[in-house]
Amino acid sequence: MKIEIAIAGPNEALGPLCTMLKPLGPTLEQGEGGKSRILLFSDHKTLDDHLLVLSRVTTELEKKLSIGGKFDFQVRNLAYCEPPPFRDRTSYEPIPELTIQPHDPSMPSPANPKTILLDSEMAFGTGRHPTTLLCLKALARMGRDWENFKNSSVLDFGCGTGLLAIAALKLGAIRAVGVEIDHDACEAARRNTALNAFGDRLAIVEGSWEEVHEKYDLIFSNLVSSVLLRTGRKIPEYLKEEGRAVISGFSVQQMGVMGNFFVTMGLEPIGKDTESGWGCLVFSAKGA
């Protein structure tokens, strides 16, 4: 199965990056408005290795050119993408504590307060992908076992449709913020915020860490491995002393690498889970 990896960034840096990635067979493509991007292709067996190479090479080039983390990755493939959004409109339960109802304007509002209305036509996050399911399972466990959860503030970094932030509020968190770099995903998350009447408790912000200005009790980050290795080092900085972090988006084979990475960033591993070849790690702040 062919998987497309697109890399965007400053035009002056894409040429040198393309040269550094020559063993992977990249193509420099001219886009609209004079903006270029690099395209390369992988398959599901080599994708993780390619993403790790990309993370290392782009970080190296950013430091060399002093451009400060300006490369963005987009991965389009059936392994990292969920099933097509909501072909049918029947509700389903990813975990016993929550029901997800695909939004249909013709349907009445759900009577069950634990039902999430979700319109995911433009973004990742229907609850059906194994990594999303793993995050929801971790959330349910914290809702049952972590005494701080009921008073918690939540950051969903790379929120997609906003599902994890909405789920946290449904299960008892006080407030949440979803941060998402993709404009269409932000719009989808804002629609879902309104559908679930969380306008006063859930803020959706377009951007990255520059839009995060406080610390949180619980941080979710469900992102592909290369992005986690580039942006995940900021997670401890925005986690409260008694906080928890739920990290997913990587394969089972990468759990050791990802676990070691976040330990070196100052987090304490307290749990892990797997589903259909994907992994999830739960951390606490050091000393929590």
N, C-alpha and C positions, 0 to 999 in steps of 0.2 A: 504494500500500500504506500503510495507516494504521499509525502508530507511536505508542505511548503513552510519554509522559515523565511520571514521577511524582516530585514533590519533597516530601520530608518535612523537618520542622524544628520549632523551638519554635512553639507555636500562636500566640503573640503576634506572631511575625514573619511568619507566612504571609499574613495580611491585607495588610500593606504590600507584600509581595513580589507577591501576586496583582495589586495595583494597578499595580505597576511593569511587570508582564508583560502588561498589558491588550492590547497590539497582537497578542499571540500567541494570544489567546482562551482564557485559563486558566479552570479551574473549581476552586473550593475545596470539597473533599469531606470530610464528617465521617466519621471512621473509628471502629473499635471502641475502647473504653476512653477516649473523649474525644479521641483523637489525630486530627488532621486532616492532609490532604495536598493538594497542588495537582496537578491533572491537566491536561495539554495534549497536543495531538496534532500530528503532523507527517507528512511522507512522506519517502522516502529521498532525494529531491532537495534538500529544505530542512533535513534533520535536522542536518547539521553546522553550518549557520548558526544554527539555533535553540539548539544546545548551546553554541556560543560566546557567544551573547547571554545565556544562562542563567548561564554561568560569570562573565561580567562583572557582571551585575546582582546575583547573589547575593553575590559578593565585596564589591561596593559596599555592599550592605545590611548585611552582617555587620560591616563596619567602622563604618558609621553607628550601628548598634544595639549595637555592642561585644559580639557574641555568639560571636565566635571560631570561625568555620568549622563551624557547626552544621547546615547544609543538606546533605542527602544526595539524590542522584539515582538513579533506576532507569529503565532504558530497556528496553522490551519490543517487539521487532520482529524480523522475519526477516532484516533486513540485518545487525544486530549479534549476532543469536543464531545458534548453530550449527544444523545439521540436528538433528531430534529425536534424543535420545540413544539410540543403539544399537538400532535396529529389528532388526538382525540381530546375530549374535554372532561373526561371522568376524573374524579379526585383519587388520590392515592396517599398512602401513609409511608413516608420514608423511615420514620421512627414512630413508635406507639404514641408518643406525646404530641405529635403534630400531623395534621392533614394538609396536603397541598391541593388547592383547587385551581386548575387552569382558568384564567379569566375569560368569561364570556358575557358580554353586556346583556344578553337576553336572559341570563340566569338570575334568580333572586339572591340576595346577600345571604351568606351562610349563617346559620344559627349558632354553630359551634365556635366559641371564642378562640379555640386552638387551631382554627382553619386559616391558612395563608392563601390569599388570592394572589396569583402570580401571572403576569404577562411577560413572557421572556422571548418575544419574537426577535429581539435585536441583541441579545446578550447571553453569555454563559451563566447558567445557574437555575436549572429546573428542578434540581434535587435528585436527578436520576443518575448522574455520573458518580462513580465510586468515591472520588475524592470529596465531593459535596456530601455524600452520604456519611462518609467517615467523620467529617466536621460536625454534622448534625448529631451523630452518635456521641461524639465527645461532648457536645453542648448538652445533650440530655443527661449524660453522666454527671456533669458539673451542676446541672439544675437539681439533681437528686442529692449529691454528696458534698458539694462545696458550699459552705455556709455563707461565704461572701457573695455568692452569685446573685441573690435576690436584691442586693443593693448595688449591683455592678454597673459600670459604664463600659461600653463595648466599642471597639474599633474593628471594622471589617475592611482590611487593606487589600484592595483589588476586589471590590465587592460585586462586580458583575451586575446581576439583577437586584442585588441587595438582599437576597434570600437569607443569608446567615445572620445579618443584622436584624432582619424582621423576625426570624425564628428566636433569636435571643430575647427580643422584647416580648414575644408571645409567651415565652417560658418564665418571664419574671424580671429580666434586666430593666433598669430604670430608663436608660437612654443609650443611644447608639449613633455612631457616625460611620458612614460608608465612604471610602475614598476610591476613586476609579479614574484611571488615565484616559480610558476610551470614552469619547463623547456620546456615542449611541448607547453604550452601556449605562452611562450616567442618566440619560433620559429614561431608559427602561427602569432603572432603580427608583427614580423620582415618581414615575407612574405607579410603581408598586407600593411606594411609601403612601401615596394618596389612596390607592385602592384599599389599603389596610388601616387607613385612618391614623397613621403615626406621624402626621405632619409636625407635631410639637415635640416629638421624642426622637425622631430619626432625621438626621441631616445627611444629604448626599452631596459630596464635594468632588468636583472634577480636578484631577491633578495627582500629585504623588506626595512624598513626605513633606514637601514645603508647605502643604496645606494642613498639616497636623501640628497643633499648638499646645497640646496638653498630654498628660499621661492617662492610661486607661487600666481598668481592672482586668479586662479580657481583650485579647487581640486575636483575630482570625487572619490568616494569610494563606489562601488557597491559590497558588500560582505555580507556573511551570518552574522546574528546577533552576534554570539559568537566571530567571528573574529573582527567585528567592535568594540565590547566592549573591546577587548584586544589591538587592534592596533589603534583604532580611537582616543585615547587620544593624539596621536602625531600630529593630523591634525592641531590644532591651532598653533603649533610650526613652521609649514611650510607654513602658510597662511599669505600673505601680509596684511598690515593694512587695505586696501580697498578691501580685497579679499572676495571670495564667496566659499562655500563648498556645494556640492550636495551629499547627503548620501542616499543610498538605499540598498535593499537586505533583508529587513525584512517584516513581515506581518503587516497588518493594526492593529492587536491587540497589536503589540509591538511599535507602534509609540510614545505612551506616555513615555515608558521606554527609547527609543532611544533619544527622544527629550530632556528629563531631563538629560540624560547622557552627551550629547554634550553641553548643557547649563552649566553644572557643569565644563566642560572642557574649558569654556570661550568663547563659540560661541553664537551669537544672532540669534534666529529663525526668518526668514523672509518669509518663504513659505512652503507649503506642498501640496501633491497631492496623490491620490490613483488610483489603477488600478487592477481590478480583485483580490481583497483581499491583494494586496501588497501596501507598502507605500514608500514615498520619502519625505525627508526633505531637505530644503535649508537654509543655515546659512550664516551669514556675520561675519567677525571678529568684536569683540567688539568695538563699537565706530565708525564703518564704516558708 
